[in-house]
Amino acid sequence: MKKRAFALLVAAVLLLAAASFAQEETAYTRVFDYAGLFSDSEVETLSAAILDFQENTGYDFAILTTNEDLGTTDYQQLCDDFYVDRSLGLGMNQTAMLCYLDLYSDGYYYISAYGDLKNLMVTEDIQYLANTGMEYFVKGDFAGGFEWTVNMLAEALTNIGTMNETIRVYDYAELLTDDEVAALESAIADFRTLSGMDFLYLSTCEDLQGNDDGDYMSEFYDVHGFGDGDNRSGVMIYLDLYNGSYFVQNFGDMDDLVPQEALNRIVSDSNVPMGEGRVLDAVLQVINDYAAYFQ
């Protein structure tokens, strides 16, 4: 997502950054300030904020600034190449947010999402980050704009489960129609009202690193704050199309109410509709079987 930058400040910034910027980089560097916008202390502050972001979300975040003619205005390709070249991304889906500020000519601000963030963030979300960041930039507070973005995104990502209370269907493999998503969301809402516990549906079709046993399910549930009550209790069904598998897992207090033997029976009940490709019917069967423990 790109945002036209601030022509009035560009000339002054370019004068300040006219000297070539020498930066030592390591595998952990996430502030690539080739335009020389930040002081040493600002780099330290931004790097610390990014480290907190990584620890709190399990995802990556990087800042890139330039002030040279790179021979192209294809910012998405520039970001994609940089993401690959610098081996950015954390978690099973190599998730990262790259904020790129190009001060050459009129200047552009471009935000690119990778991995989970491509699914979790809609265009309006990225536009909001770009617009608010620009409010800092036009005042000359470049470090402040990027720091706000890191902190705002961290808060949003770690609270998806509570901020988006009505969204519990994450069909990234696009197995369900819009009507089926609506029906499933309604059934999940009814189950949560009955049980006082959470229920989450997730599907993916990508090759996720280390996901042979469906571990991505727990990562997704934990990182984004799903689960109801003090113990974040609930259940999750996860369809991994890449490996041709699906999983159902208890979280929190659900383990005490639905032990493993009962969980195995619930999975078995859903095998037939799932095997026939009737995904909605299979998930509704799982919900109904769990609901029986609360009626």
N, C-alpha and C positions, 0 to 999 in steps of 0.2 A: 504494500500500500504506500503510494508516494504522496507527498504533500509539497506543493510549490514553496520554496523557501523564501527568505527575506533578502531582497536585492539590496536594500539600504545598508545592511551590515556587512555584506560580503567584501567590499573593497577594504574596509578597515581591518577585517579579520585576516584577509590575505596579506596585508602589510605586516601584521603582527606575526604571521606564520610564514613569512617569506624565507626565513632560514630553513634549511633542510632539517627535518625532524628525525633524530636518531633515537631509536627505541629498542631496548633489549627485549626479546620475546622468548618465552618458554612455552611448554605445552599447556601451562595454566594461564597464560596471558589472555585476558578477555577485553581489555581496553586497547584498541588499535588506533591510536591517535596520530595518524600520519599528517593531519592538518595542523598539529601543534596547538590545539585549543586549550588544553588543560595544563595546569601547574602540576608539579610532582605530588603535592598534597591532594589535589583533586583526583588524580589518577588513583592514589591510595584509597580515597574515600569511595570512589566508584568501584574499584576492585573489591573492597570489603563488602559493599552492598550487593555485588554480584555473587560473591561467595555465600552470603546469607541467603540469597535467592536460590542458589544451587542446593544448599542444605535443606531449605524449607520446602522446595517444590520437587526436587529431584530432576529438574530441568536446567538447561543451559541458557546463558544470556551473554551477548557480546555487543560491543560498541565499535563502530568503524567510522573514522572521519578521513576525508581526503580533500585536497585542493588542487589537483592536477587534472589535465585533460587526459582521460583514460581511453579516448577514442571511441566511446560508445555511450549511449544513454539508455541502454537496456539494463536497468537497475536490478531487475529480477535475476538476470543471468549473472551480473556481477556479484550479487549476494549469494546465489547458488554456488558459484565457483569458489567464493571465499569460504563458505560453509564447509565445502568439501576439502579445500586446500588446508584449512586450519583444523580439520577434524573436530568441528564443533558438534555439540549435541550430547545429551546425557539420557539415561534411562534406556529401556528396551527399544524404544522407537526413535532414539537419537534426537530427542526434542530440544529445540533451541529457538530463541528469539534473537534476531540480528537487527540492530538499529543502525542504519547507515546514513550519515550526513555528508553530502557532497557539496563543497563550497566553491567548486569551479563554476565560472560564468554566473548564471542567475542563482544557482544552488538548488538542490533538492534534498528532501528528507524522505527516506524510504524505510519502511519496516517490513521485514519478511519473517514469516513463521514456518517452522519445520516440525516434523514429527507430530506428536499429539496436538500441538497448538494449531496445526492446520485444520484439525477437526473441531477443537474446542472454541476457537475464536472466529466469529463472523466478521465480515467487512466492517460493520459499524464499530465493533470493538477496537479493531486496529486503527480505524479513523479517529476514534476518540483519543487513543494514545498519541497519535500523530498530532492532532489539533492541540491537545493540552501541552505536549512537549514544545510545540511551536510557540506557545505563549511565553515560555521561559526563554526560548532562543532569541525571539525578537527583542528581548530586553538585554541580550548579551550573556544570559546565565545558562551557558551550555551544560556545565556540570550539573546544575540544579535540575535542568530538564530531563537529563538522562537518569539522574538519581530518582526523581519522582516516578519515572516510567518503570524502573526496576522495582521500586517498593510497591507501586500500585498493582503491577502485574502479579507480584508475589502474593499480595493480600487476596486478590481475586482468585488465583489458582488454588490456593490452599483452603478456600471457602466455597468452592463451587457447590458442594453438597448442601450448604445452608443458604447460600445466596440465590440459588436456582432451585427452590424447594419443589417446584412442580415438574422439573425435568429429571426423569429417571431412565429414559430410553436413549441410549447412545449407539445408534445403528450405523456405525462407520462403514460396514460392509454393504449397506443399502439393501438389506434383505426384505424389509417391510415397506409397504405402501404408506402413504400419508394417513389414510384411514386406519390402517393397522397400527401405526404408531400412536394415533389418538386413542384407539381402543385399549392398547396396552398401557398407556399412561393412566387411563381411567381405572383400569383394573388394579394397577399398582397403587394408585391413590386410595382405593377402597381397602386394599390389603394393609396399607400403612395406618389407616384409621382404625381398622380392626385390631391389629397386632401391636401397634406402638413401636414397630420396628421398620427398618428400611428395606427396600427391594430395588435392585439395579439390574438393568439389561445392557449388555455391551457386546458388540460384534466388531471384528476386524478382519481384514483380508490381506494384510501386509506380513512380510517376513520380519518378525520382531526378534531381536537378539535374545537368546536364552529363554525362549517362551515355549519350549517343547512340552512342559507340564502345566501350561496355563498360568505361569507366575505373573504375567502381566495383569491379570485380574486383581490380585492383591495390591499390586503397585498402584493401579488406577484408583481403587477404592480408598486406599490409605492416603495417598497424596492429596486427593481433592476433598477430603473431609466428609465423606459419606458416612452414613450410620446414624441411628437415633439413640438418644440417651447418653449417659455418662460413658458407657462402654462402646458407643458407636455400633450398636447392634443392628444386624440385618442379614440379608442374603443376596447373593449376586449370581446371575447366570451369564456366562461368557461363551460366545461362539467364535472360535478361531478358525476361519475358513482356510487360511494358509496351510495349517496342519490337519485340517479336516476333523477337528475335535470340538467338543463343548464341555463345559464344566459348570458345576453348581457348588457354591461354597458358603458356609456359615461364617458370620462375624459376631464378635461380642457375645451377648447372652443367648444368641440363637443356638449356639452349640449345646447349651444345657437343655433347651426345649426340644431340639431336633437332633438327636445323637447321630453318629455316623451310620449306624445300621438303617435308621429311618431315612437318612439322606440318600443312601444307596437305593432304597425303594423308590424314592421320589424321582431320582434320575432314571431308574428303570421304567417308570410309568410314562416318561416323556420320550423314550427311545423310538417308539413307533412313529408318532407324528414327526419327530425330528428327522428320522431316517427317510420319511416320505417327502421331506421338504416343506412341511407345514409348520413353519417356525412359530407363527403366532399361536397356533393351537398347542404346540409343545410348551411354550413359555406360560401360557394360561394354565396348562395342566400343572406345571410346577407351582404356580401361585396358588391354585386351588388346593393342592396337597399340603402346602405350608399353612394355608388359612384354616385347614381342618384342625390344626393344633391350638387354635385360638377361639374356636367356636364352642 
